[in-house]
């Protein structure tokens, strides 16, 4: 766009952005889930589910619209918790916006989250010092599974004809896969499709 037109368009863009900020402040799509006022975590998207899974007692804002971020809601949320953490992956979008609002962002107790890649629940547990629950001991003394033997009586009536046809042509039955498509391997190692026998 030429500079002479860009000045006027910038005024229109600023008005539109101000209207968007007013809308995200009022929309019910952006809410806050208050639980424990000691810990507040700002996140969005799939990370919201990971945070709720790992830290169900933490207070979290639930942002369905993340651009533009609602500054008043962020400030009110930061004032309602003792420590505010930011959980995000591969970027610093939330952290930068929170710092611009002069809100102090705390570092997780066991160190920061990974800067690159996907942030998994295990990473959040490690950053907040939450150990893995103990795994139950494997079961002992279970009986061995019975030997499965295929015979015409074991195969369902719909597939009995196929089994008998395979057995007649001395080919190993490979099983029913992907909507009952059959494949067979002859005893000499050559592969045949089900259509070979019709």
C-alpha positions, -999 to +999 in steps of 0.1 A: +000+000+000+013+035-008+023+057+022-004+083+014-031+057+017-014+038+045-018+067+070-056+067+066-058+029+067-037+028+099-063+050+116-091+026+105-070-004+116-064+012+151-102+018+155-109-018+145-083-031+169-098-010+198-132-024+190-118-059+191-102-053+225-135-041+238-152-071+224-127-097+239-131-080+273-169-085+272-172-118+254-182-149+275-157-169+253-129-156+275-134-166+312-115-173+343-116-205+363-106-196+399-095-224+422-065-220+444-054-183+447-018-193+453-011-204+417-023-188+385-013-201+351-019-183+318-022-207+289-044-215+259-052-242+234-040-278+240-018-266+269-049-256+288-059-293+289-024-303+300-023-277+328-057-288+340-046-324+340-014-318+359-024-289+382-062-292+387-061-269+418-044-240+399-065-210+387-064-205+350-079-181+325-097-199+297-090-179+266-109-189+235-099-157+217-062-150+221-058-120+197-060-094+209-056-105+246-080-088+270-056-066+291-082-058+319-090-095+324-053-103+325-046-076+351-076-086+373-065-123+371-029-114+381-041-094+411-063-123+422-034-148+425-002-148+445+021-162+417+014-160+380+030-185+357+029-186+319+028-219+301+033-218+263+053-236+237+076-225+209+069-187+214+067-160+240+034-144+230+017-146+264+048-138+283+055-107+263+019-094+266+018-100+303+052-083+308+040-053+288+011-049+312+038-047+340+027-080+355+054-101+372+058-136+357+072-162+381+095-190+370+083-226+378+099-239+410+120-266+393+131-245+363+117-231+331+097-252+306+114-262+273+117-234+248+112-255+217+090-284+207+058-296+223+052-291+260+038-323+274+022-330+308+055-346+318+073-314+312+048-294+333+051-320+361+089-317+361+088-279+360+064-277+390+081-306+409+052-331+407+064-367+408+050-395+389+025-417+408+038-451+418+030-478+392+012-509+405+033-541+407+027-565+378+003-593+385+018-626+394+006-662+391-017-656+361-025-687+340-010-689+306-034-680+277-049-710+260-035-720+226-058-706+199-064-732+172-082-723+141-106-748+127-138-745+107-158-746+139-138-717+154-144-694+124-176-674+123-202-687+097-196-657+074-159-665+070-160-703+072-162-707+035-130-686+031-112-706+057-121-739+040-111-725+006-077-714+020-072-748+036-081-766+004-054-747-015-028-753+013-022-717+021-017-701+054-046-680+066-034-645+074-065-632+091-093-606+086-079-570+083-092-538+070-129-546+064-124-583+058-098-581+031-078-613+030-042-619+020-025-652+018+010-665+015+016-698-003+039-723+013+066-716-013+066-679-002+047-663-031+020-638-021-016-641-034-046-619-030-080-631-022-091-627-058-067-653-069-090-681-059-123-669-074 
